[in-house]
Amino acid sequence: NLVIITDNNFRVKYANQAVEKEFNVNRDKVNEQMILDLFRSDIREEFIPSMRKIRNLKSNDRFTQEFSFELDGEMRHYLLIITPIDNANIIRSGFTFVGINLTKLKENQAKLEASNRQLERFAYIASHDLKSPLRNIVSFLGLIKRKVSKIDDPSLQEYMEFATSNATSMYRLIEDILEFSRMRKEQKGEHQVVDLNLVIQQIQNTIKDYFENYNCEFECPELPTIMANPTQMLQLFQNLIENGFKYNESELRRVRVKVQEVPGKLVFSIQDNGIGIEESFLNDIFEIFKRLHSNNEYPGSGVGLAICKHIVEEHHGEITVISEPGKGSTFTFSIPQKKVTPELATAEVDTVTN
């Protein structure tokens, strides 16, 4: 790491050997130079606006800034941490500049990101190529099932039911993998004005089957208009609300949506009275393919909550869950927000895509 100590006017009083090696300068000649003179003109220009902030640092404050430069044809990346030097009487005598070399970290991060992109592309292509033949298998199994339904052979009927069920589950899984890969592959779209009440209206149309087949209750207050990705907001709310009805064995299946405004963000909670989640699984349920139940109990792929987590993180928020087996779960997520003006809200015509 680079270590430089300056006086109150940013004149160098000490520089360690790493400074000598990195900048190819003699440490003895560095002393008494202005610290900005050590840097190239482009880096110097980048730091000039920060000098006023550094000078005004309080005793326990620190200033951090990343900077990059090219040396001998190679890029160098550093995190600069600057702290004031004050004596017991809080009289300032100078500043300490510590430069942490991030070059290897940045290089490894770039390699990891490239590897992740390749894996995501492989998952997308593999899932896409599997989807068509598997769809044909499901279709032909359906035709065979209708033909053998006239044959009085319970074992054969059972085998066909098993084959059809598993092929259908695999097809849904591939569709979910495609959706997850597609969402991670696509560039983050520009946020738009989203009326969440319109989002809820769409979701109510998709959960009608639960109300027709079970005794259900859904409560949702008037929701705000926010800046977000409209398609992702639909996916997020739909997954969490639908799960509340799906993983539920109560005589009255109840899902409640709540929202609370706190400084700089909106906090949403979706509460159900469903089967709940064991405490030991709470840290794992947002991982892709993590399922707590078999397909015979509750059909699914284990991708939905991973999608929810990705969406919330794409919006720079956080998602958590608290749950008690047999009593239900509450999923809470935050969306950082700037206030949506009435002009923006009234300009919104059709934010949620079909």
N, C-alpha and C positions, 0 to 999 in steps of 0.2 A: 504493500500500500504506500501511496505517496503521503508524506507528512511535511507540511510547511507551516512555520510559525511566523507571523508578521507583527509589526507594531500597530498602533491605532490608525496609522495612515496607510496601511497595507504595504509597508516596506518590509521585505524579507529579512528575518533575523536568523532563521534556521531552515535548512532543507535536508532531508535524509538522503541516503544513498540511492533509493529508488527514484527520486526526482532526477538525480544526476544521470542515472542509466536511461530513464524513459525519455527525457528531453535532450539527452546528449549535451549536457552542460557541466561546467565545473562548479561544484558546490561553493567553493570559496568565492567565485566570481558572482554567484547568484545573490549572496548576501548584499543587502542594501539596495537591491533592485526592487522596483515596484512589481508586485506579484503578477499583474496583468502583462508585464513585459515578457514573462516566461511563455506565454501562449501565443499561438499564431494569430494573425489579425482577424480571421473569421471567428475563432473562439473568443477572442477578446471582445469583439463586437457583441457577441451573444451574452457575455457576462456583464458588460457595462450597466445595463438596466438593473441588474441584481445588486450592484454595489451599495446603492442607497438602502435597500432592505437589510443587507448584511450589517451596515453601519448602525442601523437602528435596532438590532437584536437586543432583547433583554437578557439578563444574566443566565437564565435557565433555558433560553431558546436555542434553536439551531436552524440552520438553513441548508436545504439539500437541493441538488440539481444534477441531473445527468448530462454528460456531454460526450461527444464523440469526435475523433479526429483521425486523420490518415498519417501514418508514419512509415516510411520505407515501403510504401505500397500496400500496407496492411492497416485495417481499421482498428482503432483502440476505443474501448468504451469504459467510461469511469462514472462512478457515483461520487460526487463531491459533497462532503459534510463539513459545514463551517460552524464553529462554536466560538463565542467570545471568551476572552480571558479577563476575568475580573478578580481583584484582590478582596480581602475580607471587608474592606470599606466600600465595596462595589465600585471601585475606581477602575476603569477599563485600561488595560495596558496593551491589548492586541487581540489577535484572532488565531485560532488553529484551523488549518485547512487539511482535511484528510481525504485523499482520493482512493476509493476502493475499486480495484480493477475488475470490471464486469465482462471483459472481453471473452473469456472462455465460457462464461455463463450465457452470454448472448449468442455465441456460436453454437453451443449445445441446444439452446432454446430454438434457434433457427432450424437445426437438424431435426429436433423433436417435432416441430410444427410441420416440417416437410414430410416426415414419416407419418404423422397423424393424417395429413391430407391424402397420402397414398393409401392408408388403411381405410379411410372414409370412402375414397373413390372405389376401392376394391369391394367394400361392403355394398356400395350403391350398385355397381355393375353386376356383382354376383347375385344380389337380390333381384335386380331387374331381369336378369337372364333366367332366373329360376321361376319367376312369377308366371310367365306364359305357359310353360309345360305343366306346371302344377295346377294352373287353372283348367287346363285340358283334362288332367287326371281327375279333378273334382267333378267336372262336367260328365265325364264318362262313367265315373263311379255312380253318379246320380242316375244315369240311364240304366246301368246294370242293376242297380238297386230296385228300380221300378220293374224290371223284367223278372228278377228272382223273387219279388214280393208275392208272386202267385205260387211259388213252390213251397210246399209245406215242410220246411226244414228249419227249425228254430236255430240250430247251430249256424247255418248259412246266413240267416238273417242277422245273427249276432256279429258274425265276422264282417258282414257288409257295413253294419252300423259302426263298428270299430274303425274300419278302414276309412269310411266317409268322414267320421268325426275327426280322426287324426289328420287327414289330408286338408280338411277345412281349417283346422287349428294352425297347421303349417302355413297355409295360404295367408291367414290373418297375420301370423308372425312376420312373414316376408313383407307384407304391406306395411306393417309397423316399422320394420327395419328401414324400408325405403323412405318412409316419412321422416324418421329420425335422421337418416343420412342426408336426405334432401334439405332438411332444416339446417343442419350444421354446414352443409356445402354452400348454401345460398349466402350471398352477402347480406349483411344486416340492412334491412330496408329503412328508408327514412320514416321517422315516426309521424303519425298523422293524428288529427283530432278524432278520438274514439268515444262515442256515446255508449257507455257500458250498459245502459238500459236496453239498447238495441241488441247488444250481444246476448243479454239474458233472454230477450224475446226469441231469438233464434234457438237458443239452447232449450227453451221450454217446448219448442216444436219437436226437438229430437228426443226428448225424454217422455213423450206422451205414452209410450208403451208401458212404462213403469206405473203410470197413473191408471191405465186401463187394466193392468193385471194385478196390481197390489194397492193397498191402502196407503197413499202417500200424501205428504204435506211439504210444500216448498215455500219458504219465506225469504223475501229479498226486499230491502228498502230501496228507495230512490238512490241510484248510484251516480257518481260524478262523471263528468266528461274529462277525459285524460288525453295526454300525448303518449302514443304507444303504437306498436305494430298491430293493426286491427285483426289480421288473421291469427296471429299468435295469441292475442287476448281471447279470441273465440276458443282456440285449442285449450288454453290454460283453464279458463272457467268451466268449459264443458267437461274436461277430464275430471276435475275435482268434484263438480256437482254430480256428474253421472256415477262416479265411484261411491258417493255417499248413498245413493239408492241401490247400486249394484251389490256392494258388500254390506248387506243389511238384511237381517232376519226379523226385525221388529214387527209387531202387529201394525203399527203405524210408522212407516218409514219417513223420517223427517230430516230435511236438509235446510240449514239456515245460512244466509250470506250476510256478513256484517262488514262495515267499513269505518275506519277511524282516520281522521286527518291529524297528522303530527307534523312538526316543522320540517319542511322539505320533502315529505313523502306521504303516500297513502298506504295504510295498512289494511289489508283485506283478510277476512277469516271465513272459512267455509266449514261449518260444524254439522256433523251427522250423529245419529244415534244407532250406528251400525255395529258390526261385530268387533270393531276395534283392532288394535295391533299390539302384540306383545312388546314390552319395553326393549327386549334384546334385539328386536328387528328394526327399531326406529331409525337407527343410523344407516341402514342398508336399503331402505325402500326406494330411495331416489336413484339407485344404481340401475343401469340398464339390464334387463332380463332378470331382475331380482323379483321372484314371485314367492308369495307366502302360502299359496293354495294351488291345488292341482286344477287342471282344466275341467275335470269332472265336477269339482265344487263350484268354481267360478271361472268361466272362460276368460282368457286374456293372454297377453304376451310378455308382460313385465316391462313394457316400453313407455307406457303413459306417464308415469310419475317422473321418469328420466326426461321426457319432453317438457314437463312442467318446470322442472328445475332449470333446464337449459333456457327456457323462455324467460323465466324470472331473472336469471343471471345475465341474459342478453340485455335486459332492461335495467341492469345494475342494482337489482334488488336481492332479497334473501327469502328463502322459503324454509319453513320448519313445520313440525307436526308434534302434537301431544295427543296421547291416546290411552284409553283404558279398555282392555278386553271386555267385551260384553256391554260396554256403555257408549262406545263411539269414539270418533276422532275429530280433531280440529286442525285443519291445515291453515297456516298463516303465512302470508307473503306480502312483501312491501314493494312498491313501485315509486321510485323517486320522481317528484313532479314539480314543475313550475306551474303557476296558476294559469289556467286556460281562460283567456278573455272572452267576454260575451260575443265579440265580433268573430273570433275563431269558431266558437261553438255554433253560432247561427249559420256560419258558412259551410258547416259540415252537412252533406246531403246523404251520402251513402258510404259510410266509413267501413262497415264490416262487409268483407267480400263473401260471396256465396261459395 
